Amino acid sequence: MKTRDKILLSSLELFNERGERNITTNHIAAHLAISPGNLYYHFRNKSDIIYEIFLEYEKLVDFYLDIPENRPITLEDLTFYLESVFDGLWSYRFFHRDLEYLLDSDRRLRQDYREFTNRCLAAISRIFEKLAEAGIIQPQPDELRSAMSLNVWLVITNWMAFLKTAHALEESTSLTLNELKQGIYQVLTLEIPYLTADYRDRVMALREKYRPQLPESAEASLEACRKSQKLGNF
């Protein structure tokens, strides 16, 4: 592996484990047993490293959300999209932990992330269209589909922050990939009002596989939200 790639890989590992704000370029160089000068030969500063890591994350999500246009979408496809997006979120979890701070610190990143978000929203909307074409959900007007796509994006990108808040009172608690993927339960919950009779049981069974196991206080909050959503659907 080239030194440049080692720097990116080690930086990602350290950022995920310890938090981006707690890691300096000197920490990264020491972790790799290289001189700071060698690191600066490849990257001018830590912001450049973070930006390059984001570009890799961006390409990964774009690949995951490559929607087939030559065949109907299936529940297996939907599961793949959700699992893959949350896998990517886990692999680059430092980014969403400190998203607002990172975007404020780098104008390039802020611009690129805005475009990335718009592409993701368009892809989610297209997935909803394909689900309707396949008879899995009912067709939706454009305005409703856009709102649903945004809600899905908000759940995906903020689920990690919710878990950190929900577990804040517990000592020595660290987030796991399994906990992160429980956000899929929330995403599928958004689709319940629009499921067709032919697919409702299958989607509900899929959803149940990701049911969150949360602290009692957090579960109570979620239950209150579910009741509110249920009332709003009548």
BAFI-3210 file (N, C-alpha, C; in Angstrom, 3 decimals, decimal comma, padded with zeros to 6 digits):
// residues 234
n [1|2|3|4|5|6|7|8|9|10|11|12|13|14|15|16|17|18|19|20|21|22|23|24|25|26|27|28|29|30|31|32|33|34|35|36|37|38|39|40|41|42|43|44|45|46|47|48|49|50|51|52|53|54|55|56|57|58|59|60|61|62|63|64|65|66|67|68|69|70|71|72|73|74|75|76|77|78|79|80|81|82|83|84|85|86|87|88|89|90|91|92|93|94|95|96|97|98|99|100|101|102|103|104|105|106|107|108|109|110|111|112|113|114|115|116|117|118|119|120|121|122|123|124|125|126|127|128|129|130|131|132|133|134|135|136|137|138|139|140|141|142|143|144|145|146|147|148|149|150|151|152|153|154|155|156|157|158|159|160|161|162|163|164|165|166|167|168|169|170|171|172|173|174|175|176|177|178|179|180|181|182|183|184|185|186|187|188|189|190|191|192|193|194|195|196|197|198|199|200|201|202|203|204|205|206|207|208|209|210|211|212|213|214|215|216|217|218|219|220|221|222|223|224|225|226|227|228|229|230|231|232|233|234]
n.u [000,845|000,525|002,141|000,501|-002,092|-001,982|-001,880|-004,436|-006,052|-005,200|-005,771|-008,559|-009,199|-008,222|-009,710|-012,301|-012,127|-011,228|-012,226|-012,337|-011,496|-009,731|-007,452|-004,358|-002,182|000,332|-000,229|-001,208|001,036|002,787|001,409|001,736|004,408|006,012|007,667|006,496|007,041|007,061|004,370|003,275|004,218|002,440|-000,073|-001,267|-002,411|-004,578|-007,203|-007,145|-006,767|-009,153|-010,963|-010,250|-010,885|-013,651|-014,301|-013,836|-015,793|-018,054|-017,945|-018,350|-021,008|-022,418|-021,977|-023,322|-025,946|-026,646|-029,098|-030,922|-032,190|-033,207|-034,834|-037,431|-037,515|-036,697|-037,563|-035,260|-033,373|-034,001|-033,321|-030,575|-029,775|-030,343|-028,836|-026,268|-025,915|-025,983|-023,787|-021,770|-022,063|-021,225|-018,540|-017,441|-017,958|-017,036|-017,365|-020,100|-020,519|-019,321|-020,334|-021,436|-019,459|-017,246|-018,104|-018,332|-015,706|-014,434|-014,743|-014,791|-015,614|-018,132|-019,550|-019,352|-020,598|-023,206|-023,984|-023,688|-025,658|-027,962|-027,847|-028,180|-030,753|-032,201|-031,723|-032,952|-035,583|-036,011|-035,830|-038,176|-039,998|-039,487|-040,178|-042,900|-043,573|-043,046|-045,077|-044,854|-045,137|-047,666|-048,296|-047,054|-047,687|-045,487|-044,674|-045,175|-043,518|-041,010|-040,917|-040,968|-038,549|-036,727|-037,247|-036,356|-033,627|-032,958|-033,373|-031,416|-028,974|-029,010|-029,437|-027,287|-026,515|-028,783|-028,642|-026,298|-027,140|-029,279|-027,957|-026,460|-026,430|-025,436|-022,686|-019,482|-020,376|-020,395|-020,970|-022,268|-022,061|-024,335|-026,244|-026,317|-027,401|-029,965|-031,338|-032,495|-034,942|-036,414|-036,435|-037,911|-040,289|-041,317|-042,409|-044,651|-047,416|-047,871|-047,586|-048,472|-051,129|-050,212|-047,532|-047,210|-046,963|-044,475|-042,693|-043,091|-042,122|-039,449|-038,756|-038,978|-036,695|-034,823|-035,517|-035,065|-033,075|-033,262|-032,402|-034,751|-035,931|-035,406|-036,759|-039,359|-039,680|-039,496|-041,764|-043,790|-043,450|-044,126|-046,857|-047,802|-047,258|-048,940|-051,486|-051,456|-051,786|-054,419]
n.v [-001,193|002,221|005,068|007,329|006,242|004,680|006,670|007,821|005,616|004,993|007,418|007,503|005,313|006,194|008,563|007,511|005,910|007,599|010,123|012,901|015,476|014,964|014,036|014,710|015,703|014,914|012,787|010,977|010,569|009,455|007,112|005,743|005,491|007,293|010,291|013,619|015,344|013,624|012,956|015,490|015,824|014,469|015,413|018,630|019,447|018,554|018,991|018,538|015,801|014,901|015,783|014,199|011,693|011,994|012,114|009,480|008,192|009,311|008,266|005,585|005,492|006,446|004,313|002,253|003,151|002,809|002,430|-000,119|000,154|-001,468|-003,486|-004,626|-003,392|-005,120|-006,558|-007,584|-005,985|-003,538|-004,159|-004,548|-001,908|-000,481|-001,871|-001,530|001,266|001,868|000,358|001,814|004,212|003,413|002,708|005,181|006,713|008,793|011,065|011,796|012,137|014,544|016,342|018,986|020,677|019,936|020,679|023,412|024,022|023,705|024,923|023,668|021,090|021,608|022,519|020,274|018,338|019,253|018,868|016,111|015,309|016,116|014,370|011,933|012,248|012,362|009,765|008,234|009,039|007,993|005,284|004,977|005,460|003,241|001,181|001,594|001,075|-001,625|-002,559|-002,695|-000,568|001,988|004,217|007,583|011,118|013,643|015,614|014,430|012,198|013,420|014,563|012,244|011,094|012,941|012,625|009,989|010,338|012,050|010,386|008,398|009,877|011,013|009,095|007,993|010,107|010,225|007,750|008,099|010,093|008,804|006,845|008,244|008,363|005,991|004,213|003,617|002,952|002,071|002,655|000,211|-001,655|-003,191|-001,853|000,559|-000,261|-000,733|001,473|001,005|-000,085|002,180|003,557|001,797|001,940|004,377|003,752|002,231|003,231|003,218|000,757|-001,957|-004,402|-006,908|-006,970|-006,161|-007,873|-009,092|-006,930|-005,957|-008,107|-008,044|-005,544|-006,068|-007,482|-005,599|-004,300|-001,837|-002,112|-000,367|001,929|002,210|004,769|005,966|004,219|004,707|007,297|006,856|005,265|007,062|008,759|006,994|006,563|009,118|009,413|007,432|008,408|010,615|009,510|009,031]
n.w [000,000|-000,812|000,713|000,926|000,822|003,113|005,041|004,805|005,478|008,107|009,362|009,149|010,769|013,279|013,651|013,782|016,089|018,188|017,793|015,645|016,463|018,484|017,377|015,906|013,175|013,951|015,673|013,792|012,154|014,040|014,639|012,279|012,240|010,815|009,697|010,558|008,442|006,233|006,138|005,574|003,061|001,496|002,289|002,993|005,379|008,168|007,379|004,627|004,609|005,786|003,869|001,639|002,671|002,876|000,130|-000,613|000,912|-000,234|-002,861|-002,250|-001,195|-003,406|-005,119|-003,746|-003,985|-006,605|-008,741|-010,303|-013,576|-015,457|-014,608|-012,307|-008,917|-005,874|-002,635|-001,621|-002,853|-001,602|001,043|000,708|-000,043|002,337|004,317|003,252|003,174|005,905|006,703|005,425|006,794|009,299|008,805|008,265|010,516|012,159|010,693|010,561|013,225|013,886|012,046|011,563|012,616|011,005|008,447|008,751|008,956|006,542|003,423|000,919|001,569|002,629|000,361|-001,360|000,217|000,289|-002,377|-002,488|-000,630|-002,027|-004,221|-002,915|-001,856|-004,243|-005,157|-003,150|-003,511|-006,052|-005,472|-003,969|-006,023|-007,666|-005,908|-005,804|-008,473|-008,500|-006,983|-004,245|-002,495|-002,302|-005,044|-004,926|-004,762|-006,137|-004,244|-001,745|-001,925|-002,026|000,532|002,112|001,311|002,316|005,051|005,449|004,911|007,014|009,222|008,761|008,818|011,330|013,238|014,623|016,307|017,906|019,250|020,736|022,452|023,707|025,124|026,868|029,672|030,539|031,751|030,280|027,716|024,368|020,941|018,699|015,603|015,200|016,775|015,384|012,940|013,690|013,097|010,670|011,212|011,914|009,481|007,835|009,212|008,432|006,004|006,418|006,308|003,576|002,440|000,298|000,331|-000,505|000,158|002,735|005,069|004,624|004,595|007,170|008,654|007,886|008,930|011,659|012,257|012,816|015,111|017,561|020,544|023,183|025,901|028,640|028,938|026,488|024,799|025,600|024,659|021,908|021,541|022,120|019,944|017,877|018,423|018,003|015,262|014,284|014,954|013,327|010,852|010,428]
ca.u [000,000|001,278|002,121|-000,669|-003,254|-001,831|-002,241|-005,895|-006,634|-004,903|-006,511|-009,951|-009,249|-008,040|-010,858|-013,457|-011,925|-010,956|-012,835|-011,464|-010,931|-008,698|-006,331|-003,583|-001,325|001,431|-000,742|-001,304|002,407|003,326|000,711|002,308|005,869|006,645|007,920|005,474|007,389|006,606|002,915|002,981|004,553|001,237|-001,228|-000,822|-002,935|-005,591|-008,403|-006,993|-006,973|-010,589|-011,634|-009,999|-011,678|-015,037|-014,441|-013,940|-017,119|-019,001|-017,934|-018,914|-022,462|-022,902|-021,962|-024,395|-027,251|-026,773|-030,402|-031,112|-033,309|-033,620|-035,644|-038,142|-036,809|-037,209|-037,292|-033,838|-032,666|-034,222|-032,504|-029,182|-029,542|-030,349|-027,674|-025,040|-025,796|-025,610|-022,399|-020,931|-022,154|-020,379|-017,123|-017,018|-018,840|-016,532|-017,802|-021,431|-020,476|-018,892|-020,626|-021,602|-018,136|-016,389|-018,574|-017,997|-014,245|-013,882|-015,727|-014,882|-016,398|-019,511|-020,146|-019,454|-021,577|-024,529|-024,267|-023,818|-026,980|-028,969|-027,818|-028,764|-032,196|-032,735|-031,664|-033,994|-036,860|-036,113|-036,121|-039,610|-040,690|-039,331|-040,973|-044,291|-043,697|-043,016|-046,267|-044,517|-045,817|-048,611|-047,720|-047,179|-047,425|-044,092|-044,423|-045,111|-042,318|-039,861|-040,925|-040,567|-037,118|-036,015|-037,379|-035,453|-032,267|-032,782|-033,226|-030,120|-027,829|-029,114|-029,665|-026,114|-026,597|-029,838|-028,143|-025,333|-027,938|-030,075|-027,078|-025,547|-026,378|-024,863|-021,230|-018,695|-021,206|-019,903|-021,870|-021,904|-022,654|-025,683|-027,105|-026,474|-028,298|-031,337|-031,970|-033,274|-036,309|-037,072|-036,651|-039,029|-041,496|-041,843|-043,089|-045,806|-048,726|-047,967|-047,373|-049,617|-051,545|-049,422|-046,166|-047,187|-046,439|-043,052|-041,940|-043,169|-041,211|-038,101|-038,597|-038,851|-035,320|-033,976|-036,145|-034,039|-033,032|-032,808|-032,724|-036,191|-036,362|-035,375|-037,831|-040,603|-039,736|-039,802|-043,145|-044,618|-043,360|-044,896|-048,283|-048,099|-047,287|-050,123|-052,625|-051,379|-052,133|-055,877]
ca.v [000,000|003,463|005,845|008,203|005,427|004,311|007,840|007,932|004,492|005,156|008,587|007,082|004,449|007,007|009,468|006,721|005,388|008,606|011,401|013,702|016,631|014,501|013,498|015,680|015,088|014,250|011,484|010,105|010,224|008,533|005,836|005,092|005,470|008,105|011,649|014,584|015,864|012,654|013,122|016,763|015,665|013,952|016,228|019,885|019,594|017,559|019,259|017,860|014,369|014,699|015,976|013,013|010,603|012,220|011,740|008,023|007,872|009,745|007,268|004,348|005,617|006,528|002,946|001,506|003,632|002,660|001,770|-000,758|000,688|-002,463|-004,536|-004,144|-003,454|-006,175|-006,337|-007,892|-004,754|-002,560|-004,574|-004,256|-000,471|-000,060|-002,460|-000,950|002,657|001,880|-000,113|002,955|005,153|002,873|002,762|006,584|007,257|010,050|012,177|012,222|012,539|015,942|016,857|020,441|021,277|019,685|021,480|024,812|024,187|023,520|025,349|022,621|020,000|022,072|022,529|018,909|017,593|019,703|018,167|014,703|015,158|016,216|013,119|010,881|012,479|011,957|008,305|007,709|009,288|007,025|003,991|004,979|005,301|001,847|000,360|001,732|000,363|-003,060|-002,910|-002,879|000,539|002,709|005,394|008,818|012,360|014,083|016,363|013,490|011,372|014,252|014,680|010,943|010,921|013,769|011,993|008,840|010,866|012,579|009,243|007,757|010,703|011,456|007,969|007,852|011,138|009,824|006,670|008,650|010,812|007,824|006,062|009,178|008,157|004,695|004,250|002,729|002,482|002,445|002,302|-000,963|-001,698|-003,737|-000,770|001,524|-000,807|-000,699|002,610|000,488|-000,242|003,487|003,864|000,984|002,430|005,479|003,224|001,413|003,699|003,152|-000,611|-002,632|-005,598|-008,069|-006,923|-005,637|-008,843|-009,320|-005,753|-005,905|-009,133|-007,503|-004,462|-006,612|-007,949|-004,477|-003,589|-001,327|-002,446|000,904|002,167|002,353|006,146|006,219|003,429|005,416|008,434|006,331|004,802|008,258|009,214|006,069|006,833|010,389|009,149|006,630|009,305|011,506|008,822|008,881]
ca.w [000,000|-000,878|001,951|000,916|001,171|004,527|005,841|004,789|006,207|009,534|009,841|009,307|011,951|014,485|013,771|014,225|017,443|019,219|017,457|014,785|017,168|019,415|016,602|015,131|012,163|014,664|016,109|012,610|011,768|015,041|014,477|011,094|012,403|009,779|010,170|010,148|007,122|005,240|006,031|004,904|001,635|000,834|002,659|003,588|006,733|008,519|006,587|003,344|004,867|005,984|002,577|000,818|003,247|002,450|-001,280|-000,648|001,445|-001,254|-003,943|-001,730|-001,123|-004,792|-005,646|-003,089|-004,422|-008,058|-008,833|-011,620|-014,343|-016,467|-013,976|-011,124|-007,649|-004,998|-001,211|-001,426|-003,220|-000,547|002,187|000,354|000,050|003,734|004,989|002,711|003,609|007,322|006,754|005,083|007,906|010,364|008,406|008,282|011,546|012,723|009,861|010,975|014,635|013,964|010,708|011,511|012,836|009,846|007,314|009,032|008,928|005,194|002,425|-000,118|002,126|002,754|-000,973|-001,865|001,002|-000,156|-003,629|-002,118|-000,033|-003,087|-004,989|-002,075|-001,817|-005,538|-005,221|-002,261|-004,182|-007,150|-004,850|-003,678|-007,309|-008,107|-005,007|-006,248|-009,741|-008,202|-006,219|-002,829|-001,826|-003,149|-005,702|-004,150|-005,501|-006,042|-003,014|-000,626|-002,090|-001,637|001,988|002,649|001,044|003,281|006,369|005,464|005,006|008,364|010,132|008,525|009,198|012,727|014,139|015,481|017,346|018,835|020,096|021,693|023,443|024,446|025,992|027,531|031,119|030,833|031,808|029,416|026,608|023,052|019,863|017,905|014,269|015,333|017,242|014,307|011,925|014,178|012,435|009,541|011,736|011,832|008,068|007,353|009,873|007,631|004,820|006,797|005,811|002,117|001,984|-000,307|001,073|-000,926|000,690|004,101|006,034|004,371|005,032|008,626|009,163|007,672|009,893|013,002|012,433|013,217|016,226|018,481|021,961|023,729|027,311|028,869|028,705|025,048|024,205|025,879|023,738|020,581|021,545|022,027|018,557|017,043|018,638|017,346|013,826|014,001|014,990|012,178|009,610|010,329]
c.u [000,882|001,124|000,886|-001,923|-003,191|-002,236|-003,761|-006,540|-006,415|-005,650|-007,968|-010,119|-009,163|-009,223|-012,079|-013,336|-011,867|-011,648|-011,871|-010,784|-009,800|-007,445|-005,667|-002,790|-000,134|001,000|-000,762|000,091|003,015|002,703|001,300|003,827|006,561|006,849|006,754|005,746|006,944|005,092|002,583|003,375|003,304|000,001|-000,753|-001,242|-004,012|-006,868|-008,332|-007,206|-008,468|-011,343|-011,448|-010,778|-013,141|-015,245|-014,560|-015,313|-018,199|-019,092|-018,577|-020,441|-023,060|-022,956|-023,111|-025,767|-027,381|-028,012|-030,588|-032,344|-033,877|-034,446|-036,380|-037,261|-037,465|-036,964|-035,843|-032,986|-032,785|-033,373|-031,038|-028,883|-029,410|-029,128|-026,388|-024,841|-025,399|-024,213|-021,433|-020,908|-021,259|-018,898|-016,569|-017,766|-018,344|-017,119|-019,159|-021,491|-020,175|-019,212|-020,675|-020,257|-017,241|-016,802|-018,262|-016,506|-013,660|-014,947|-015,890|-015,801|-017,870|-020,220|-020,359|-020,502|-022,997|-024,918|-024,470|-025,204|-028,066|-029,013|-028,468|-030,275|-032,855|-032,763|-032,748|-035,370|-037,072|-036,401|-037,602|-040,428|-040,661|-040,111|-042,444|-044,519|-043,748|-044,228|-046,014|-045,142|-046,772|-047,907|-048,002|-046,991|-046,008|-043,776|-044,295|-043,855|-041,063|-039,764|-040,497|-039,073|-036,289|-036,087|-036,461|-034,005|-031,983|-032,619|-031,838|-028,974|-027,872|-029,320|-028,496|-026,145|-027,669|-029,342|-027,161|-026,063|-028,694|-029,232|-026,194|-025,399|-025,742|-023,337|-020,624|-019,525|-020,621|-020,841|-021,344|-022,578|-024,084|-026,663|-027,361|-027,482|-029,745|-032,076|-032,789|-034,730|-037,078|-037,360|-037,852|-040,345|-042,140|-042,662|-044,398|-047,130|-048,936|-047,767|-048,647|-049,910|-050,662|-048,053|-046,091|-046,542|-044,943|-042,212|-041,956|-042,243|-039,759|-037,805|-038,308|-037,430|-034,404|-034,547|-035,082|-034,198|-032,408|-033,079|-034,205|-036,688|-036,409|-036,488|-039,175|-040,772|-040,102|-041,259|-044,102|-044,621|-044,186|-046,394|-048,691|-048,201|-048,549|-051,383|-052,645|-051,762|-053,632|-056,519]
c.v [001,245|004,256|006,728|007,436|004,979|005,459|007,978|006,836|004,637|006,347|008,224|006,227|005,259|007,954|008,716|006,315|006,488|009,941|012,285|014,838|016,236|013,999|014,615|014,941|014,389|012,879|010,497|009,646|009,225|007,152|005,037|004,937|006,141|009,504|012,553|015,158|014,935|012,767|014,392|016,744|015,237|014,810|017,472|020,008|018,532|017,756|018,566|016,353|014,078|014,823|014,759|011,800|010,756|011,814|010,231|007,567|008,190|008,721|005,960|004,412|005,722|005,142|002,133|001,876|003,674|001,803|001,157|-000,204|-000,329|-003,596|-003,951|-004,259|-004,522|-005,799|-006,642|-006,678|-003,719|-002,880|-004,268|-002,770|-000,026|-000,591|-001,766|000,480|002,730|001,304|001,037|003,994|004,710|003,033|004,179|007,351|008,561|011,244|012,703|012,571|014,024|016,696|018,381|021,150|021,118|020,532|022,957|025,080|024,142|023,840|024,306|021,497|020,384|022,044|021,113|018,105|017,999|018,970|016,668|014,435|015,192|014,951|011,982|011,022|012,065|010,436|007,682|007,882|008,287|005,627|003,898|004,812|003,839|000,891|000,415|000,982|-001,151|-003,511|-003,134|-001,782|001,197|003,885|006,656|010,030|012,841|014,767|015,436|012,633|012,148|014,381|013,373|010,706|011,717|013,152|010,783|009,308|011,386|011,452|008,627|008,590|011,147|010,314|007,788|008,864|010,785|008,735|007,185|009,408|009,827|007,059|006,942|008,914|006,834|004,773|003,236|002,133|002,967|001,919|001,090|-000,885|-002,213|-002,667|000,246|001,023|-000,914|000,527|002,182|000,288|001,066|003,871|003,095|001,408|003,550|004,986|002,511|001,931|003,480|001,740|-001,168|-003,909|-006,796|-008,116|-006,524|-006,617|-009,055|-008,137|-005,648|-006,931|-008,680|-006,420|-005,002|-007,098|-006,853|-003,712|-003,132|-001,861|-001,250|000,992|002,490|003,756|006,465|005,456|004,112|006,607|007,980|005,896|005,979|008,806|008,319|006,336|008,119|010,212|008,388|007,490|010,220|010,855|008,637|010,219]
c.w [000,000|000,422|002,034|001,346|002,630|005,444|005,924|005,628|007,713|010,127|010,080|010,560|013,233|014,707|014,303|015,684|018,499|018,973|016,705|015,537|018,110|018,704|015,806|014,054|012,814|015,187|014,945|012,191|012,751|014,917|013,318|011,181|011,226|010,355|009,775|008,759|006,012|005,045|005,258|003,435|000,852|001,101|003,394|005,051|006,980|007,709|005,230|003,495|005,005|004,675|001,684|001,351|002,846|000,999|-001,441|-000,149|000,411|-002,382|-003,500|-001,711|-002,515|-005,424|-005,058|-003,654|-005,935|-008,334|-010,214|-012,322|-015,325|-015,876|-012,781|-009,878|-006,772|-003,532|-000,882|-001,796|-002,107|000,680|001,926|000,478|001,504|004,485|004,536|003,180|005,082|007,538|006,461|006,185|009,061|010,025|008,454|009,379|012,153|011,990|010,315|012,461|014,769|012,680|010,660|011,669|011,602|008,650|007,514|008,871|007,524|004,154|001,320|000,335|002,215|001,405|-001,490|-001,099|000,617|-001,442|-003,394|-001,524|-001,089|-003,941|-004,202|-002,000|-003,121|-005,661|-004,346|-002,905|-005,318|-006,613|-004,509|-004,956|-007,769|-007,210|-005,389|-007,555|-009,531|-007,389|-004,744|-001,976|-002,821|-003,817|-004,894|-005,052|-005,230|-004,717|-001,811|-000,714|-001,698|-000,127|002,633|002,463|002,036|004,673|006,510|005,645|006,414|009,380|009,986|009,097|010,663|013,718|015,109|016,623|018,365|019,779|021,137|022,791|024,327|025,451|026,869|029,027|031,509|030,790|030,851|028,283|025,297|021,988|019,114|016,546|014,342|015,805|016,136|013,272|012,411|013,657|011,226|009,954|011,590|010,385|007,528|008,005|009,064|006,438|005,145|006,232|004,316|001,559|001,351|000,482|000,748|-000,250|002,159|005,087|005,860|004,847|006,554|009,272|009,016|008,706|011,291|013,293|012,987|014,414|017,225|019,902|022,663|025,217|027,463|028,553|027,217|024,354|024,425|024,936|022,338|020,489|021,437|020,606|017,635|017,173|017,937|015,838|013,443|013,972|013,770|010,870|009,444|010,019]
res [m|k|t|r|d|k|i|l|l|s|s|l|e|l|f|n|e|r|g|e|r|n|i|t|t|n|h|i|a|a|h|l|a|i|s|p|g|n|l|y|y|h|f|r|n|k|s|d|i|i|y|e|i|f|l|e|y|e|k|l|v|d|f|y|l|d|i|p|e|n|r|p|i|t|l|e|d|l|t|f|y|l|e|s|v|f|d|g|l|w|s|y|r|f|f|h|r|d|l|e|y|l|l|d|s|d|r|r|l|r|q|d|y|r|e|f|t|n|r|c|l|a|a|i|s|r|i|f|e|k|l|a|e|a|g|i|i|q|p|q|p|d|e|l|r|s|a|m|s|l|n|v|w|l|v|i|t|n|w|m|a|f|l|k|t|a|h|a|l|e|e|s|t|s|l|t|l|n|e|l|k|q|g|i|y|q|v|l|t|l|e|i|p|y|l|t|a|d|y|r|d|r|v|m|a|l|r|e|k|y|r|p|q|l|p|e|s|a|e|a|s|l|e|a|c|r|k|s|q|k|l|g|n|f]
***
